[in-house]
Amino acid sequence: MPTDSPLTADQRTAVIGRVAHDCTRAGKILSLTLVPPPVRFDLRGTAAGMFCVRGRDHWLRFNPWLFAQDFAVHGTDTVTHEVAHFAVHTLFLGKQRPKPHGPEWRGLMVALGANPSATFKGSIDGVPVRRQRRHAYRCLCQQHAVSTTRHNRIRTGKSEYRCRYCDGRLVPI
């Protein structure tokens, strides 16, 4: 854990405890055994939390800078939001994945007594944010603003991105 983290050890412990608590609650609602995933406090930028999956590994990431700004809100709302993603992912493991903020996730959020809002709308004043340049791309139905990271992956042939609406391949304008 970097020493420049704005969260205290007690706050990090409280978040990890809340993850375990919400996993237990979500598991009861969905009739699943949810082992709390690893928690990292390494998220930067404007996102407060993130559920990550890579192969069989999964973990939760939280933005310590945003949590420090309003710990009461993020310690409950953001944690429950990300645990709900984890629970829905586990429920549909090996099946067709539902949309990240689709009806399954929203239903679980309501059952957990949480606000099923898809994004955090608070202030990010004083939060270190790195901005990437955006590049113009198009598909069959609209224009897209692609980050430099994705632009470079497309340019080097490492990735291909498709529109979520028309499934058309994104091409530079």
Backbone bond lengths (Angstrom), bond angles and torsions (degrees), N, CA, C in turn:
res aa  C-N    CA-C-N  psi(-1)  N-CA   C-N-CA  omega(-1)  CA-C   N-CA-C  phi
1 M - - - 1.466 - - 1.518 108.32 -
2 P 1.338 117.53 126.13 1.459 119.31 179.57 1.530 110.75 -62.15
3 T 1.322 115.55 146.03 1.463 120.21 -179.25 1.519 111.90 -74.14
4 D 1.328 118.45 -15.07 1.459 120.38 -179.02 1.537 111.94 -87.07
5 S 1.331 118.18 11.31 1.460 121.49 -179.85 1.523 110.03 -66.76
6 P 1.328 116.92 134.12 1.461 119.90 178.99 1.531 112.87 -79.02
7 L 1.329 118.37 -5.12 1.464 121.24 179.22 1.522 110.75 -93.57
8 T 1.310 115.76 143.04 1.468 120.47 175.75 1.529 108.60 -80.92
9 A 1.310 115.55 165.51 1.466 120.55 176.94 1.532 109.83 -61.25
10 D 1.319 117.61 -37.58 1.470 121.12 178.27 1.522 111.56 -64.13
11 Q 1.321 117.02 -39.24 1.466 120.08 178.84 1.529 110.67 -67.18
12 R 1.324 117.11 -41.91 1.474 120.03 177.82 1.527 110.25 -62.47
13 T 1.332 116.45 -41.00 1.465 120.99 178.35 1.529 110.18 -63.96
14 A 1.331 117.21 -40.12 1.468 121.31 178.79 1.527 111.06 -62.64
15 V 1.331 117.66 -40.19 1.468 121.11 178.81 1.526 109.69 -64.86
16 I 1.313 117.19 -45.40 1.468 120.78 179.77 1.534 109.78 -61.95
17 G 1.332 116.92 -39.84 1.463 120.76 176.04 1.513 112.45 -63.34
18 R 1.336 116.26 -39.86 1.467 120.61 178.61 1.521 110.56 -66.24
19 V 1.342 117.74 -37.18 1.470 121.05 176.62 1.529 108.91 -59.74
20 A 1.326 117.20 -47.59 1.470 120.73 179.99 1.530 110.80 -61.94
21 H 1.329 116.45 -43.19 1.471 121.65 179.59 1.533 110.65 -61.30
22 D 1.336 117.21 -47.09 1.460 120.92 -179.29 1.528 111.91 -68.62
23 C 1.340 117.59 -32.45 1.472 120.02 175.76 1.525 109.96 -64.12
24 T 1.313 117.32 -40.87 1.462 121.14 177.89 1.523 110.59 -63.18
25 R 1.337 116.69 -46.76 1.471 121.13 179.93 1.528 111.47 -62.49
26 A 1.344 116.77 -47.16 1.471 120.68 -179.34 1.524 110.26 -65.19
27 G 1.328 117.22 -38.63 1.461 120.95 178.45 1.522 112.08 -60.53
28 K 1.325 116.85 -40.74 1.468 120.66 177.93 1.524 110.80 -65.03
29 I 1.318 116.62 -42.63 1.467 120.87 -179.47 1.522 110.78 -63.62
30 L 1.332 117.13 -41.42 1.470 121.83 -175.02 1.525 113.25 -95.87
31 S 1.334 117.50 0.94 1.473 122.64 -176.71 1.524 111.02 57.00
32 L 1.333 115.29 48.47 1.466 123.12 179.01 1.526 109.64 -127.07
33 T 1.311 115.89 155.93 1.459 120.11 168.19 1.524 106.38 -98.62
34 L 1.320 116.41 112.04 1.464 120.88 -178.35 1.525 109.19 -107.67
35 V 1.313 116.20 110.68 1.457 121.30 173.51 1.522 106.49 -81.09
36 P 1.334 118.07 122.91 1.472 119.00 -177.58 1.526 111.81 -54.95
37 P 1.327 116.47 131.81 1.465 119.54 179.96 1.527 110.81 -75.34
38 P 1.338 117.08 163.28 1.469 119.53 174.28 1.532 110.42 -59.53
39 V 1.333 115.50 148.77 1.460 121.97 -179.15 1.527 108.76 -118.48
40 R 1.321 115.50 132.33 1.467 121.46 176.58 1.526 108.63 -121.74
41 F 1.299 115.65 145.97 1.468 121.44 177.98 1.528 108.66 -113.89
42 D 1.332 115.79 54.71 1.463 120.82 -173.95 1.525 113.46 -121.55
43 L 1.320 117.32 9.39 1.456 120.30 -178.27 1.525 109.74 -77.07
44 R 1.306 116.49 138.65 1.462 121.89 179.31 1.520 108.79 -124.16
45 G 1.312 116.08 170.87 1.459 120.82 175.90 1.506 112.24 90.40
46 T 1.337 115.92 -146.76 1.462 120.87 -172.53 1.520 113.82 -97.11
47 A 1.317 118.29 -7.02 1.466 121.00 178.54 1.527 109.56 -84.30
48 A 1.325 116.50 134.47 1.464 121.22 179.86 1.515 111.33 -83.66
49 G 1.330 117.10 -32.48 1.457 120.52 -179.10 1.504 110.92 -154.27
50 M 1.346 115.25 165.05 1.454 120.18 -178.12 1.526 109.21 -157.48
51 F 1.339 116.20 134.01 1.459 121.43 170.97 1.519 106.52 -96.81
52 C 1.327 117.45 125.39 1.460 121.73 -175.72 1.520 110.50 -116.45
53 V 1.328 115.84 142.23 1.457 122.58 175.92 1.519 107.74 -134.72
54 R 1.313 115.61 131.52 1.463 120.56 174.03 1.519 106.44 -141.71
55 G 1.320 115.48 104.82 1.464 119.77 -175.09 1.526 109.60 65.72
56 R 1.327 116.05 -126.00 1.466 119.92 177.83 1.518 112.63 -90.11
57 D 1.320 116.83 -7.98 1.463 120.84 -179.76 1.529 110.07 -85.96
58 H 1.314 114.65 143.92 1.462 120.28 175.58 1.527 108.06 -148.36
59 W 1.336 115.36 150.95 1.456 120.95 -178.68 1.518 109.26 -159.76
60 L 1.326 114.94 166.27 1.458 121.48 175.88 1.515 108.58 -110.31
61 R 1.327 115.99 139.25 1.463 121.42 175.88 1.522 108.15 -119.75
62 F 1.324 115.54 139.48 1.452 120.54 178.22 1.523 109.83 -130.00
63 N 1.332 114.97 149.35 1.454 122.25 -179.09 1.533 108.54 -91.33
64 P 1.338 118.16 106.35 1.466 119.86 -176.30 1.527 112.87 -63.99
65 W 1.327 117.46 -27.68 1.464 120.97 -178.88 1.530 110.78 -69.43
66 L 1.331 116.78 -43.43 1.458 119.78 177.88 1.532 110.89 -71.01
67 F 1.327 116.66 -38.31 1.463 119.63 177.95 1.522 110.27 -61.94
68 A 1.327 117.42 -40.03 1.465 120.81 -178.99 1.528 111.34 -65.49
69 Q 1.338 117.28 -31.28 1.465 120.56 179.78 1.521 112.37 -67.28
70 D 1.336 117.09 -39.52 1.460 120.76 -179.54 1.523 108.27 -148.05
71 F 1.325 114.59 75.72 1.462 120.32 -173.81 1.527 112.18 -62.19
72 A 1.309 117.93 -37.50 1.467 120.94 -177.82 1.532 111.28 -60.66
73 V 1.323 116.82 -43.27 1.468 120.78 -179.21 1.526 110.59 -71.76
74 H 1.326 117.38 -51.27 1.465 120.27 -175.79 1.522 111.99 -70.47
75 G 1.322 116.57 -33.35 1.466 120.07 179.76 1.514 112.62 -63.02
76 T 1.324 117.02 -19.88 1.465 120.19 177.21 1.526 110.70 -112.55
77 D 1.330 117.60 -62.95 1.467 121.36 -173.13 1.528 113.59 -61.43
78 T 1.314 116.62 -50.95 1.470 119.81 -176.76 1.519 110.78 -67.06
79 V 1.325 116.56 -41.58 1.473 119.39 179.83 1.528 109.73 -62.04
80 T 1.339 117.48 -47.68 1.463 120.78 179.99 1.531 110.62 -61.52
81 H 1.324 117.26 -39.75 1.465 122.68 178.24 1.538 110.27 -56.41
82 E 1.329 116.54 -49.64 1.466 120.26 -176.72 1.529 111.93 -72.89
83 V 1.324 117.39 -36.27 1.468 120.16 176.66 1.530 109.67 -63.77
84 A 1.331 117.39 -36.66 1.466 120.19 177.30 1.527 110.66 -62.82
85 H 1.332 118.03 -39.03 1.475 120.24 175.13 1.530 110.09 -60.63
86 F 1.325 116.26 -46.11 1.464 121.56 179.25 1.531 110.75 -59.78
87 A 1.327 117.38 -45.60 1.464 121.82 -177.47 1.527 111.27 -64.69
88 V 1.332 117.32 -44.60 1.467 120.75 179.57 1.529 109.70 -65.68
89 H 1.329 116.64 -40.34 1.472 120.33 176.66 1.530 110.15 -58.45
90 T 1.324 116.55 -45.47 1.466 121.38 -179.29 1.529 110.59 -65.27
91 L 1.321 117.34 -41.38 1.461 121.94 179.69 1.521 111.45 -60.38
92 F 1.321 117.24 -38.00 1.462 121.36 -176.00 1.529 112.91 -101.07
93 L 1.314 117.57 16.68 1.462 121.74 179.86 1.525 110.19 -56.94
94 G 1.310 117.22 125.96 1.455 121.98 179.73 1.520 113.92 82.77
95 K 1.320 116.33 -0.77 1.473 120.88 178.06 1.523 108.03 -115.65
96 Q 1.319 115.56 178.97 1.463 119.07 176.90 1.527 108.93 -64.12
97 R 1.335 115.55 127.61 1.469 120.50 -177.15 1.516 111.27 -71.51
98 P 1.329 116.75 133.87 1.458 118.86 174.40 1.526 110.45 -76.95
99 K 1.332 117.34 166.15 1.463 121.26 177.56 1.526 108.98 -65.25
100 P 1.346 117.34 146.72 1.465 120.63 -175.71 1.532 114.63 -53.83
101 H 1.312 118.61 -41.36 1.460 121.20 179.28 1.526 110.26 -117.32
102 G 1.334 114.93 35.97 1.451 121.61 -178.27 1.524 112.89 -79.30
103 P 1.320 116.10 -172.31 1.466 120.72 -175.28 1.533 113.83 -61.48
104 E 1.317 117.75 -33.01 1.471 119.92 179.37 1.527 110.40 -64.80
105 W 1.338 115.68 -46.58 1.466 120.82 179.57 1.522 110.61 -66.10
106 R 1.340 117.04 -45.10 1.472 120.53 -179.92 1.525 111.02 -62.08
107 G 1.330 116.65 -40.76 1.465 120.27 178.86 1.512 111.97 -62.39
108 L 1.321 116.77 -40.86 1.466 120.06 178.03 1.521 110.65 -67.39
109 M 1.321 117.14 -40.86 1.468 120.15 177.92 1.532 110.64 -58.55
110 V 1.322 117.29 -44.82 1.464 120.99 179.13 1.530 109.68 -64.12
111 A 1.340 117.21 -43.55 1.473 120.92 179.16 1.531 111.44 -61.84
112 L 1.334 116.54 -30.95 1.465 120.96 177.67 1.535 111.82 -81.83
113 G 1.324 116.60 -4.56 1.456 120.68 -179.88 1.511 113.42 78.39
114 A 1.322 116.36 24.67 1.469 121.55 -177.45 1.526 110.15 -110.39
115 N 1.317 115.53 161.71 1.456 122.75 177.95 1.533 108.63 -76.15
116 P 1.352 117.90 121.13 1.471 119.31 -178.65 1.521 113.64 -81.80
117 S 1.323 117.39 39.08 1.458 121.65 177.02 1.524 108.71 -77.47
118 A 1.321 116.35 138.31 1.461 120.60 -174.80 1.524 113.46 -79.60
119 T 1.332 118.12 -24.75 1.459 119.06 -175.69 1.518 111.81 -135.60
120 F 1.312 114.49 156.54 1.461 123.25 176.86 1.523 107.97 -81.51
121 K 1.331 117.08 133.65 1.462 120.28 -175.93 1.525 112.76 -119.94
122 G 1.307 118.40 22.11 1.457 121.41 -178.35 1.515 112.62 -86.94
123 S 1.315 115.50 -176.94 1.453 122.20 -179.39 1.534 110.55 -75.61
124 I 1.315 115.64 143.23 1.464 120.35 174.50 1.528 110.55 -116.53
125 D 1.330 115.88 21.10 1.463 120.42 177.95 1.523 109.98 -60.38
126 G 1.327 116.62 131.37 1.453 121.47 177.80 1.518 114.25 82.23
127 V 1.326 117.75 0.64 1.461 121.43 179.74 1.526 108.21 -92.87
128 P 1.352 117.39 127.86 1.469 118.68 178.68 1.528 110.71 -63.41
129 V 1.323 116.50 122.77 1.456 121.82 -177.60 1.518 109.03 -130.91
130 R 1.317 115.62 130.72 1.453 121.18 175.71 1.520 107.66 -103.50
131 R 1.295 117.59 125.32 1.466 121.57 -178.60 1.525 109.39 -104.02
132 Q 1.326 115.44 133.65 1.454 120.59 175.31 1.523 109.24 -100.46
133 R 1.298 114.49 149.31 1.454 120.18 173.88 1.523 108.48 -67.11
134 R 1.307 117.44 150.57 1.470 122.85 178.25 1.525 109.61 -109.31
135 H 1.337 115.41 145.26 1.456 122.28 -177.95 1.525 108.86 -120.05
136 A 1.328 116.50 139.35 1.462 121.83 -176.16 1.528 110.82 -79.17
137 Y 1.333 115.54 126.94 1.462 123.41 176.85 1.522 107.29 -133.96
138 R 1.324 115.18 165.60 1.460 119.73 176.44 1.527 108.59 -140.81
139 C 1.326 113.79 161.61 1.462 121.58 173.09 1.530 106.15 -127.88
140 L 1.318 117.88 -153.71 1.456 120.81 179.26 1.527 112.77 -78.42
141 C 1.361 117.16 -20.74 1.463 118.42 -172.68 1.532 115.59 -120.51
142 Q 1.336 118.64 -15.18 1.469 118.20 -175.44 1.529 111.48 -165.06
143 Q 1.335 114.46 176.64 1.460 120.48 174.13 1.521 109.11 -96.79
144 H 1.331 115.88 153.47 1.458 122.12 179.88 1.524 109.15 -131.91
145 A 1.321 116.76 150.47 1.462 123.10 173.26 1.529 106.34 -108.11
146 V 1.313 116.80 108.31 1.456 123.12 -174.25 1.531 109.55 -99.56
147 S 1.322 116.84 136.04 1.467 121.10 179.55 1.526 110.61 -65.32
148 T 1.315 115.98 161.55 1.463 121.22 178.68 1.525 110.67 -60.11
149 T 1.325 117.29 -38.61 1.470 120.88 179.37 1.524 110.17 -59.52
150 R 1.316 117.05 -50.60 1.473 120.02 -179.73 1.524 111.19 -67.62
151 H 1.335 116.77 -38.61 1.464 121.12 177.29 1.531 110.45 -56.51
152 N 1.333 116.24 -45.84 1.472 120.00 -179.85 1.523 111.74 -66.99
153 R 1.312 118.18 -35.64 1.476 120.58 177.15 1.521 110.94 -66.04
154 I 1.327 116.74 -39.16 1.467 120.69 177.53 1.517 109.66 -66.73
155 R 1.333 115.83 -46.90 1.462 122.24 -176.56 1.525 112.19 -59.81
156 T 1.339 117.04 -38.59 1.465 120.61 -178.08 1.525 112.57 -88.85
157 G 1.339 117.00 -0.43 1.460 120.44 178.24 1.522 114.13 79.37
158 K 1.323 117.89 12.01 1.466 120.77 -179.22 1.519 112.38 -79.59
159 S 1.339 117.44 -25.75 1.461 120.85 -178.44 1.515 110.90 -144.44
160 E 1.313 113.74 158.57 1.455 121.95 172.55 1.519 106.03 -130.93
161 Y 1.315 117.23 133.18 1.460 121.33 -179.71 1.512 109.51 -114.53
162 R 1.342 115.19 145.00 1.453 121.60 -178.10 1.524 110.14 -124.86
163 C 1.310 114.90 151.68 1.456 121.66 177.76 1.520 109.02 -70.65
164 R 1.332 116.34 136.31 1.465 119.61 -179.70 1.520 112.13 -74.42
165 Y 1.331 118.04 -13.13 1.464 120.60 -178.34 1.524 112.42 -95.49
166 C 1.342 117.03 -50.05 1.467 119.63 -176.35 1.524 113.17 -105.75
167 D 1.336 117.17 -6.82 1.460 123.85 -178.13 1.526 112.35 64.98
168 G 1.334 117.07 15.50 1.456 121.00 178.05 1.534 110.82 -77.15
169 R 1.322 116.23 146.66 1.469 120.93 178.87 1.519 109.61 -70.05
170 L 1.332 116.56 137.98 1.467 121.05 177.69 1.522 108.82 -79.36
171 V 1.344 114.86 129.84 1.466 120.73 179.52 1.529 107.81 -129.10
172 P 1.338 116.99 148.27 1.477 118.92 -179.49 1.525 110.74 -64.97
173 I 1.321 114.44 148.51 1.471 119.92 177.31 1.512 108.10 -87.80
